[in-house]
């Protein structure tokens, strides 16, 4: 069966008691010490600064009203790195600009964007759940080809006995794209139970369909096997070991956060410091598909840790062989939807000319994106608050492309042919747009 609907859900130190995965010294693959990020001029690592400056100008330009009359986003923070040198940082606009869905705050009441502004990552959160699951694979506690029901017996309901852990990680389970858990069920237990008993729309392995349900179920699996809440697992096994000090669920200081949407249904008002995604919010702010908050510098540490083979400074979160699983395409049967374990691969619609078979990443509905190119040891991170104050004001994909393109062209790569530079994911349709808004 042909691949369908690429997006129908539309739309940052180690301490006492921390368990580091992997034994022996903190070394990257091949016995090298892990690279540590430091500032550097593009010239220092053989890059042409002109395309990078053009990308920075483009990011600032999107603060102005676009063809639809609205700015693409109120503010943005971007970072580029190459060979462990941070070669560009762009900080512009406002973290908070609107009082409600249409009213701009007076300039003195706005909150300027900062390099350390904390963003709701939306679906970029899926990468943390995926890494937590791959850690279990690494330990031999989970088999990729095993039925999910082996670990979550209740998941077998609705004829899902054949859905495997790999299917969840690669969005090939056959699940529907999205369910209104927040409004259809009264509490967290009922919402999780609804996912467990939800039948698949298609037989597993026959279709690619991006679905939040895959990662919600995977998050429950991680919690069940670890015997701990997902936020504690992510903190103790991912963020704390590699020093991501400002990353986690349910941030304690809303004042550091970029605002997202003014929501009337549910009646939440201007959302800031709470997860934007309604389903994740209804699950207490901690879910496998959304809920992680982070900063551009923390995400840079995660990206460099992956390029290092799973380690950063003295912390290791994955072995090099496990990192390789993140950039191995398991979806060859679904052209255009290449996917490692949790990570999307070779997606020009947001990776632009940085895309390739060993370029991994993800986007988030709130206007976030992470692109990691293993072939050139580069990464581009762009964090925006594009849903502030409304999700209906448009897509941030042109900005994502411009930021990744700047880093690619700085390396001397050719511009991406226009035929490959779609502004929406493969299989994206008008129906997707009606589900929750612009492409995530």
C-alpha positions as CSV (number, residue, x, y, z in Angstrom):
1,X,0.0,0.0,0.0
2,X,1.3,3.5,-0.9
3,X,2.5,5.8,1.9
4,X,-0.1,8.3,2.9
5,X,-0.6,11.4,5.1
6,X,2.9,12.5,6.3
7,X,1.4,14.9,8.8
8,X,-2.1,14.6,10.0
9,X,-1.4,15.6,13.4
10,X,-0.7,19.2,12.6
11,X,-0.5,20.7,12.3
12,X,18.8,23.0,26.4
13,X,24.7,18.0,35.0
14,X,25.3,14.9,35.9
15,X,24.4,14.6,39.7
16,X,24.4,12.0,42.5
17,X,22.5,8.8,41.7
18,X,22.5,9.3,37.9
19,X,22.9,6.0,36.0
20,X,25.1,6.5,32.9
21,X,24.5,3.9,30.2
22,X,27.5,2.1,28.8
23,X,30.7,1.1,30.7
24,X,34.2,2.3,30.5
25,X,35.7,5.7,29.8
26,X,33.7,8.5,28.2
27,X,34.8,8.0,24.6
28,X,33.1,8.5,21.3
29,X,33.1,5.9,18.6
30,X,36.6,4.8,17.5
31,X,38.2,5.7,20.8
32,X,38.1,9.4,20.3
33,X,37.2,11.8,23.2
34,X,33.8,13.3,22.6
35,X,33.9,16.7,20.9
36,X,32.7,19.6,23.1
37,X,30.9,22.6,21.5
38,X,32.7,25.9,21.5
39,X,32.3,29.2,19.5
40,X,34.0,29.5,16.2
41,X,34.0,31.7,13.1
42,X,32.8,30.0,9.9
43,X,36.3,30.5,8.4
44,X,37.8,28.5,11.2
45,X,36.1,25.3,10.0
46,X,36.2,26.0,6.2
47,X,32.8,27.5,5.8
48,X,31.7,30.4,3.6
49,X,30.1,33.0,6.0
50,X,28.0,34.6,3.2
51,X,25.2,32.0,3.1
52,X,25.1,31.9,6.8
53,X,24.6,35.7,7.0
54,X,21.9,35.4,4.3
55,X,20.1,32.8,6.4
56,X,20.3,35.0,9.5
57,X,18.8,37.9,7.5
58,X,16.0,35.6,6.2
59,X,15.1,34.6,9.8
60,X,14.9,38.3,10.8
61,X,12.9,39.0,7.7
62,X,10.1,36.6,8.6
63,X,9.3,38.8,11.6
64,X,7.6,41.1,9.1
65,X,4.1,40.5,7.8
66,X,4.0,38.0,5.0
67,X,1.6,37.6,2.1
68,X,-1.2,36.6,4.5
69,X,-0.8,39.8,6.4
70,X,0.8,38.1,9.5
71,X,4.4,37.6,10.5
72,X,5.6,34.0,10.2
73,X,6.4,34.2,14.0
74,X,6.9,36.8,16.7
75,X,10.4,35.6,17.5
76,X,13.1,33.0,16.8
77,X,16.4,31.6,18.1
78,X,18.6,29.7,15.7
79,X,22.0,28.0,16.0
80,X,24.3,26.4,13.5
81,X,27.3,24.2,14.3
82,X,29.9,22.4,12.2
83,X,32.6,20.1,13.5
84,X,31.7,21.0,17.1
85,X,32.1,24.8,16.4
86,X,29.0,27.0,16.9
87,X,29.3,29.1,13.8
88,X,26.1,31.1,14.0
89,X,23.5,32.1,16.5
90,X,20.5,34.3,15.7
91,X,18.2,35.8,18.3
92,X,15.4,38.0,17.2
93,X,11.8,39.2,17.9
94,X,9.7,38.6,20.9
95,X,9.0,35.6,23.2
96,X,5.7,37.2,24.2
97,X,4.1,39.8,21.9
98,X,0.3,39.2,22.2
99,X,-2.2,39.6,25.0
100,X,-4.8,37.4,23.3
101,X,-5.6,36.0,19.8
102,X,-5.5,39.4,18.1
103,X,-4.3,42.1,20.5
104,X,-0.6,43.1,20.4
105,X,0.9,44.1,23.8
106,X,2.4,47.6,24.1
107,X,6.1,47.5,23.3
108,X,7.0,48.0,27.0
109,X,5.0,44.9,28.0
110,X,6.4,42.6,25.4
111,X,9.1,40.1,26.4
112,X,12.1,40.0,24.1
113,X,13.5,36.8,22.8
114,X,16.8,35.7,24.4
115,X,19.3,33.0,23.6
116,X,18.2,31.1,26.7
117,X,14.5,31.4,26.1
118,X,12.8,28.1,26.8
119,X,10.6,26.7,24.0
120,X,7.8,24.1,23.9
121,X,9.4,21.6,21.5
122,X,6.1,20.0,20.6
123,X,6.8,16.9,18.5
124,X,10.6,17.3,18.8
125,X,9.8,15.7,22.2
126,X,9.3,12.4,20.3
127,X,13.0,12.2,19.9
128,X,13.5,12.0,23.7
129,X,10.9,9.2,24.0
130,X,12.6,7.4,21.1
131,X,16.0,7.6,22.7
132,X,14.6,6.3,25.9
133,X,13.2,3.3,24.0
134,X,16.4,2.7,22.1
135,X,18.2,2.6,25.5
136,X,16.0,-0.3,26.4
137,X,16.8,-2.0,23.1
138,X,20.5,-1.4,23.9
139,X,20.1,-3.1,27.3
140,X,18.4,-6.1,25.7
141,X,15.1,-5.4,27.5
142,X,13.2,-4.6,24.4
143,X,13.3,-6.2,20.9
144,X,12.5,-4.1,18.0
145,X,10.6,-6.9,16.2
146,X,8.7,-7.9,19.3
147,X,4.9,-7.1,19.6
148,X,4.2,-4.1,21.7
149,X,1.7,-6.3,23.6
150,X,4.7,-8.4,25.0
151,X,5.5,-5.4,27.2
152,X,2.0,-3.8,27.4
153,X,-0.5,-6.7,27.3
154,X,-3.5,-4.3,27.1
155,X,-2.1,-2.9,23.8
156,X,-3.3,-6.1,22.0
157,X,-6.9,-4.9,22.2
158,X,-8.5,-4.0,18.9
159,X,-6.5,-6.6,16.9
160,X,-3.1,-4.9,17.5
161,X,-1.2,-8.2,18.3
162,X,1.0,-7.7,15.3
163,X,2.1,-4.2,16.0
164,X,5.8,-4.1,16.9
165,X,8.0,-1.7,18.7
166,X,9.7,-0.9,15.4
167,X,6.3,0.0,13.9
168,X,5.8,2.6,16.7
169,X,9.2,4.1,16.2
170,X,8.8,4.4,12.4
171,X,5.1,5.4,12.2
172,X,4.2,2.2,10.3
173,X,1.8,0.8,12.9
174,X,-1.3,1.6,10.9
175,X,-2.7,3.9,13.7
176,X,-4.9,6.8,12.8
177,X,-3.1,10.1,12.9
178,X,-4.7,11.6,15.9
179,X,-7.5,11.3,18.4
180,X,-9.1,14.1,20.5
181,X,-8.1,12.5,23.8
182,X,-8.4,15.7,25.7
183,X,-12.0,16.2,25.0
184,X,-13.3,12.7,24.5
185,X,-12.2,11.2,27.8
186,X,-12.5,12.4,31.4
187,X,-9.0,11.8,32.9
188,X,-5.4,10.6,32.2
189,X,-6.2,6.9,32.9
190,X,-9.1,6.9,30.5
191,X,-7.1,8.7,27.8
192,X,-4.3,6.2,28.0
193,X,-6.8,3.3,28.0
194,X,-8.3,4.8,24.8
195,X,-5.0,4.6,23.0
196,X,-4.4,1.0,24.2
197,X,-7.7,-0.2,22.9
198,X,-7.7,1.9,19.7
199,X,-7.6,-0.4,16.6
200,X,-5.3,0.3,13.7
201,X,-6.7,1.8,10.5
202,X,-4.5,-0.3,8.3
203,X,-2.5,-3.5,8.9
204,X,0.9,-2.9,10.6
205,X,3.8,-2.4,8.2
206,X,1.6,-1.7,5.1
207,X,1.4,2.1,5.4
208,X,3.3,5.1,6.7
209,X,1.1,7.5,8.6
210,X,2.6,9.9,11.2
211,X,0.7,9.4,14.4
212,X,1.0,10.8,17.9
213,X,-0.6,7.6,19.1
214,X,2.6,5.7,18.3
215,X,4.7,7.8,20.7
216,X,2.1,8.0,23.3
217,X,2.1,4.2,23.4
218,X,5.9,4.1,23.3
219,X,6.0,6.5,26.3
220,X,3.8,4.2,28.3
221,X,6.0,1.2,27.4
222,X,9.1,3.1,28.6
223,X,7.3,3.9,31.9
224,X,6.2,0.4,32.4
225,X,9.6,-1.2,31.9
226,X,11.5,1.5,33.9
227,X,8.9,1.6,36.7
228,X,9.1,5.4,36.7
229,X,7.3,8.3,35.0
230,X,8.6,9.4,31.6
231,X,9.7,12.8,32.8
232,X,12.0,11.1,35.4
233,X,13.4,8.7,32.8
234,X,14.2,11.5,30.4
235,X,15.8,13.5,33.1
236,X,17.9,10.8,34.7
237,X,18.9,8.9,31.5
238,X,19.1,11.6,28.8
239,X,19.2,15.3,29.9
240,X,21.2,15.1,33.2
241,X,24.0,12.8,32.0
242,X,24.9,15.1,29.2
243,X,24.3,18.4,31.0
244,X,21.1,19.6,29.4
245,X,20.3,21.9,32.3
246,X,17.2,23.7,30.9
247,X,15.4,20.7,29.3
248,X,12.5,18.8,30.7
249,X,8.8,18.6,31.1
250,X,6.6,21.0,33.0
251,X,9.0,23.9,33.4
252,X,9.1,25.5,36.8
253,X,9.6,29.1,35.5
254,X,7.1,30.2,33.0
255,X,8.8,33.6,32.8
256,X,11.7,32.0,30.9
257,X,9.3,30.4,28.3
258,X,8.2,31.7,24.9
259,X,4.4,32.0,24.8
260,X,2.5,29.8,22.4
261,X,-1.2,30.1,21.5
262,X,-4.2,31.9,23.0
263,X,-6.6,29.0,23.4
264,X,-10.3,29.4,23.8
265,X,-11.2,25.7,23.5
266,X,-10.1,24.4,25.9
267,X,-10.3,27.8,27.8
268,X,-6.7,28.1,28.7
269,X,-6.1,31.7,27.6
270,X,-2.5,32.6,26.6
271,X,-0.5,29.4,27.0
272,X,3.0,30.0,28.4
273,X,5.1,27.5,30.4
274,X,2.6,24.7,29.8
275,X,2.6,22.3,26.9
276,X,0.6,23.7,23.9
277,X,-0.6,20.3,22.7
278,X,-4.0,19.7,24.1
279,X,-3.6,15.9,24.4
280,X,-0.3,16.2,26.2
281,X,-1.8,18.9,28.5
282,X,-4.7,16.6,29.3
283,X,-2.1,13.9,30.2
284,X,-0.6,16.1,32.9
285,X,2.0,17.7,30.6
286,X,4.1,14.5,30.3
287,X,3.6,12.3,27.3
288,X,5.6,10.4,24.7
289,X,4.6,12.6,21.8
290,X,4.9,16.1,23.3
291,X,5.7,18.1,26.4
292,X,9.5,18.6,26.5
293,X,10.7,22.2,26.8
294,X,14.3,23.2,26.0
295,X,16.7,25.9,24.8
296,X,18.7,26.2,21.6
297,X,22.0,25.5,23.5
298,X,20.6,22.4,25.3
299,X,19.5,21.0,21.9
300,X,22.9,21.7,20.5
301,X,24.4,19.5,23.3
302,X,22.0,16.7,22.3
303,X,22.9,17.1,18.6
304,X,26.6,17.0,19.4
305,X,26.2,14.0,21.6
306,X,24.6,12.1,18.8
307,X,27.4,13.2,16.4
308,X,29.9,12.0,19.1
309,X,28.3,8.5,19.0
310,X,26.1,9.0,22.0
311,X,28.3,10.9,24.5
312,X,29.0,14.4,25.6
313,X,31.7,15.3,28.1
314,X,31.6,12.5,30.7
315,X,28.0,11.4,30.0
316,X,26.9,8.7,27.6
317,X,23.3,8.2,26.7
318,X,23.7,5.7,23.8
319,X,26.4,3.5,22.4
320,X,27.6,4.3,18.8
321,X,25.9,1.2,17.5
322,X,22.6,2.5,18.9
323,X,23.1,5.9,17.5
324,X,23.5,4.2,14.1
325,X,20.0,2.8,14.5
326,X,18.7,6.4,14.6
327,X,20.0,7.0,11.1
328,X,19.2,3.7,9.5
329,X,16.3,3.9,7.2
330,X,13.6,1.3,8.2
331,X,11.1,2.7,5.7
332,X,12.5,1.8,2.3
333,X,9.1,0.5,1.4
334,X,7.7,4.1,1.7
335,X,9.7,6.4,-0.6
336,X,9.8,10.0,0.7
337,X,9.2,8.9,4.3
338,X,12.7,7.6,5.3
339,X,12.8,7.0,9.0
340,X,15.3,5.8,11.5
341,X,14.2,4.8,15.0
342,X,12.3,7.9,16.0
343,X,14.2,10.2,13.7
344,X,13.1,11.4,10.3
345,X,15.7,11.1,7.6
346,X,16.3,13.0,4.3
347,X,13.3,15.4,4.5
348,X,14.0,18.4,2.2
349,X,10.7,20.1,3.2
350,X,12.5,21.3,6.3
351,X,16.1,20.1,5.9
352,X,16.5,21.7,2.5
353,X,20.0,21.3,1.0
354,X,21.3,19.8,4.3
355,X,19.1,16.8,3.7
356,X,20.6,13.4,2.7
357,X,20.4,9.7,3.7
358,X,22.3,10.4,6.9
359,X,20.6,13.6,7.9
360,X,18.2,13.1,10.8
361,X,15.8,15.3,12.6
362,X,12.3,16.3,13.6
363,X,10.0,19.2,13.6
364,X,7.5,20.5,16.2
365,X,4.1,22.0,15.7
366,X,4.9,25.1,17.8
367,X,7.5,26.0,15.2
368,X,10.6,24.1,16.2
369,X,13.1,22.0,14.2
370,X,16.3,20.0,14.7
371,X,18.4,18.9,11.7
372,X,21.6,16.8,12.3
373,X,23.8,15.9,9.3
374,X,26.0,13.0,10.3
375,X,27.9,13.1,7.0
376,X,29.3,16.6,7.5
377,X,29.2,16.7,11.3
378,X,26.8,19.6,11.2
379,X,23.5,20.6,12.7
380,X,21.0,23.4,12.4
381,X,18.4,24.2,15.1
382,X,15.6,26.7,14.7
383,X,13.2,27.4,17.5
384,X,10.2,29.8,16.9
385,X,6.9,30.5,18.6
386,X,5.0,30.4,15.4
387,X,1.6,29.5,17.1
388,X,1.8,32.7,19.1
389,X,-1.0,33.9,19.2
390,X,-2.7,31.6,16.7
391,X,-1.9,28.3,15.0
392,X,-3.9,29.4,11.9
393,X,-1.4,32.1,10.9
394,X,0.6,29.8,8.7
395,X,3.6,27.4,8.3
396,X,7.1,28.1,9.4
397,X,8.6,25.7,6.9
398,X,10.2,28.4,4.7
399,X,12.2,29.6,7.7
400,X,13.2,26.1,8.5
401,X,14.4,25.6,5.0
402,X,16.3,28.9,4.9
403,X,18.1,28.2,8.1
404,X,19.2,24.7,7.0
405,X,20.1,25.9,3.5
406,X,22.4,28.6,4.9
407,X,24.5,25.9,6.6
408,X,24.5,23.6,3.6
409,X,25.5,26.3,1.1
410,X,28.3,27.5,3.5
411,X,29.8,24.0,3.0
412,X,29.8,24.4,-0.7
413,X,26.8,22.3,-1.4
414,X,24.6,22.9,-4.4
415,X,21.2,24.5,-3.8
416,X,18.3,22.1,-3.6
417,X,16.4,21.7,-7.0
418,X,13.0,23.4,-6.7
419,X,11.4,20.0,-7.5
420,X,12.7,18.7,-4.2
421,X,12.0,21.8,-2.1
422,X,8.3,21.2,-1.2
423,X,7.0,23.4,1.5
424,X,5.0,20.6,3.0
425,X,5.7,17.0,4.1
426,X,5.2,14.2,1.6
427,X,1.6,13.2,1.4
428,X,0.4,16.4,3.1
429,X,-3.1,17.3,2.0
430,X,-5.7,20.0,2.6
431,X,-7.5,17.6,4.9
432,X,-4.4,17.6,7.1
433,X,-4.5,21.4,7.3
434,X,-8.1,21.2,8.4
435,X,-7.3,18.7,11.2
436,X,-5.2,21.1,13.3
437,X,-3.7,23.8,11.2
438,X,-0.5,24.4,9.2
439,X,2.2,21.7,8.8
440,X,4.2,21.2,12.0
